């Protein structure tokens, strides 16, 4: 039976600033002396590691940050190490070993661990919410944990004493220890640091540490003095001398847990005062009741003496001696460095997900009350203080709560005291559409400049996400944003370039929280040692550093820290005091408060040689968005289409009306900001609230975009000159900038008697359009009430519309829904061979090629694997699924039925219950299209933890090349990623990371054929993740994953219920460029306006393009009203990697044309003619034009 006792010894938490109160200093000194006494005669418990996971986690010592860590996960996640050899003899029955250790401590969190000695003896212990404890039984192995500190997470770190009975050890040999957590499925941990000098370190610390306070009160002709010191002074000889008087002993007594002595001296302020402890002079004051601030750096300690006034009118001296073995060596090396900085920029910020640390509402409140409001108060009292907000949303939230403080904010932003990041928030760039990335700076920098005249931001902060989108530097540069603050990347400066060669100056400190997490809550020695080593490395050792050095103080939800004592002490150090009164001179750089932008400006002025980084850094946290938040991200992907379409046709409607009075600017701005709102902080504490908030914002953006698009299309359709004699009009809108032929799903509801028997679809010239009806309802008189019609709309004009008509007919062309078993689907382009569980083969009739290699997986086959992992975390690459519980649909042998067949399309369906879910799959083949649709429904998914569902598309290719769409471009795998690895902890070759985030499409090509898929999901893989993997491409959309938030209090992403997915496929000549428009168009549904009501005299023909673009490689991203006036903004991008030229024909005559930056500012005139603009776009470029229409 296990017993546990709590040890009552003093402990202090880690602090956020350099100086602490005397009582805490005394407790620390007393605690360390107590522990040293308890550990007397112990043997170093750690000498070498034998196995287990290693973690960099500086808590006990910044110079020794590495520890072995075990968790209470599966019962086999063990750590092993050996001790120093057992030497000497002891009268005790036990041998005492000691290690530096740490253990998670949380309320109501008890998880078990076991410690084994030489694999023969065992002791159990568990996590508790106390900092010191004992475990074990008499006669067996016993543990005593002496807590030294609790960190910012309240976890305990200190000294673990392992008492081992002599019968379990062999004199002269090391002892082997093994620790393992229970099989509890938890991330709760226990760690042992790789410190082999614990006892030496502790003894030196106890010998070096000292603290006391001498206070004086004037009483007539005397000063009454009181000495306060740690209780360890009770065993020491204390004495003082005044002026030339002899040394006088002091008698110390206990008073309120403090050693106290009283004395009296003559009231002479000019006379010196000295205090001695065990014969050593510890205080020497040249006089009394004056300002004294002295500090001296010694090889292993820092000694300070400071004076302060007392509320009673008295005066006090505070002496501290701090153990600091790392400072002198670090200062010496920094001072001697051949290249070092003149100035260190201390940049203070706070990392802010919108939520993650708590719900969005609570985090808004915390950002106000705990961060920005206190920072503004500090700035009032200290004009030198600087603070950075990562993004504009932080500022906007505060302003909404405190509109009365706008003037105060204006002042500190304009003066440079408060820095503001240039984006709206900090997104997953890979998940964002191109327009979303642009709108980050509309809602960010542009909003700031408009609402705070004279203020600006040139720095984009996104330090947390380990991913960079290839076109983001170009977007930043063209938004007037020059600098990128990133992290989770090799430390140093970079010139990050987009494919068009535009770029920005980027900086990474390594990890944004390194300083704050490692030493920011500790004392001057730890902070100074870190800064000195970092400065030396940055300015003199890494090849991409600079003489301008950043010191970043920030972590998640960190509050505004004041480093006045650190700055004053550092800037006051000029030498190291050596024995016999000698000294070693130092030349250290000056520390000052700064903002990120001020640091970047210093680097830019310095003009150092900086390496270039070119290409994409794929996001390794991609499981956090699409796979674990399918419904939310589906809404987001729909909004990516609907919002630009809504802008485009609202602009057309306004131009037709010759007025922007009804243009829905406010609604569109609000919708775009809803689309931008979900940042990178899914999950976290109260993550169910956060995730539902994010999803609601995406759905609001989608629904608003769809509603505005439909409204604008309806208003335009109402102007079309239709012919009642041709039937009921159906106006079809195409928002893309190229002609399209596409399937259309039309829902119609008509008045009683309108169609007594049936109907048929015609084009405007009277040709019948093949159609089929899948669902029809009738009125009591037998006439048609409603119907679902499917047809293929041909040759729809770019950014335009075309009109069809529904006429009466003696019959309805209804689909055959008899659900007969089927093995083959065929049209003029493909022969599809079906097999139980998937597609056996797809034969391309034109190319005369089989497309699939189905020895292992069938085409479109669903399979499931174990996906044990988290949404994001401190790991260095995406956590891969494993074979546990592997299933594939063909194992169940489900057959296919032809559930719909007609002149337009055939639909085959299978249905199968498997473990945890019912799977419904459909293959849709259109008669007139070279397109195959794969639809999958996961029904009644039960939310089992750690499962993942994928589809398999095994392609018959040798050395297939993979490409996929990214924001404003395409990426070829192995070619367009950044070269090498990302550095910091991310050491895997970037080009080998998978799976990947995609936009609309993914492609595989070899020298014979190319296959393109459109996608309804955000994440795809292209290599076989199973055992004995295929060598040919295996394209796989990741449908759903049931992982957990990496926050300890975060939710599971189980996503129970029903899910629907759709993918469209086509094949073509080699090269992804031949399929890219198909991939985009398949995700861009045709807007249908049925039987519009005229709003006035018709002015438009039955078909029209409002915009023509004569170039295959230039795409219209959006057409919108200008933010600042009634001009029209056109944004284009080049999407094939080739220089391009084109003539753009606008829908009105033009009065002026400007090429602006990407946020519609800083325009330069562009030549034009009548309604025509001649464009020239460099490869991969994104260009924005502002046109002023001239109405006839």
Secondary structure, DSSP 8 states (H G I E B T S, - for coil): ---EE------EE--SSS---HHHHHHHHHHHHHHHHHTTT-EES-SEEEESEEEE--SS-TTS-EEEEEESSSS--EEEEE-----S--SSSEEEEEEEEEE---TT---EEEEEETTTEEEEEE--S-S-EEEE-TTS-EEEEEEEEE-TT--EEEEEEEEEEGGG--TTS--EEEEEE-SSS---EEEEE--S-HHHHHHHHHHH-EEEEEEEEEETTEEEEEEEE-GGGGGS-EEEEETT---EE---EEETTEEEEEEEEE--TTS-EEEEETTEEEEEESSSSS--EEEEEESSEEEEEEEEE-TTS-EEEEEEEEE-HHHHHHHHHHHH-SS--SEEEEEE--B--SSBSS-HHHHHHHIIIIIIHHHHHHHHH-TT--EEESSHHHHHHHHHH-GGGHHHHHHHHHTTSEEE-SSSS---TTTS-HHHHHHHHIIIIIHHHHHSTT----EEE--S-S-B-TTHHHHHHHTT--EEEE-SS-SEEEEEE-TTS-EEEEEE-SSTTHHIIIIITS-HHHHHHHHHHHHHIIIIISTT--SEEEEEE--BT------HHHHHHHHH--EEE-GGG-EEE----EEEEE-HHHHHHHHHHHT---EEEESBB--TTGGGTTTT-HHHHHHHHHHHHHHHHHHHHHHHHHHHHT--TT--HHHHHHHHHHHHH--S--SBBTHHHHHHHHHHHHHHHHHHHHHHHHHHHHHHHTTB---GGG-EEEEEEE-SSS-EEEEEEEEEE--TTSSSSEEEEEETTS-EE-EEEEEEEE-TTS-EEEEEEEEEEEEE-TTEEEEEEEEEESS--B-B---EE-SEEE-SSEEEEEETTEEEEEEETTTTEE-B--SSS-BTEEEEEE--SBSS-S-SS----EEEEEEEGGGGT---EEEEESSSEEEEEEEEEETTEEEEEEEEEETT-S-EEEEEEEEEE---TTEEEEEEEEB--SS-EEEEEETTEEEETTTSB-SS--BTTB-S-GGG--SEE-SSEEEEE-SS-EEEEE-SSSEEE-S--SSS--SS-EEEEEEEE--B-SSTTB-B----EEEEEEEEEEEESSSGGGTHHHHHHTTS--EEEES----SS--B-SEEES-EE--TTEEEEEEEE-SSSS-EEEEEEE-SSS-EEEEEE-SSEEEEEEEE-TTS-S-EE--EETTEEEEEE-TT-EEEEEEEEE--
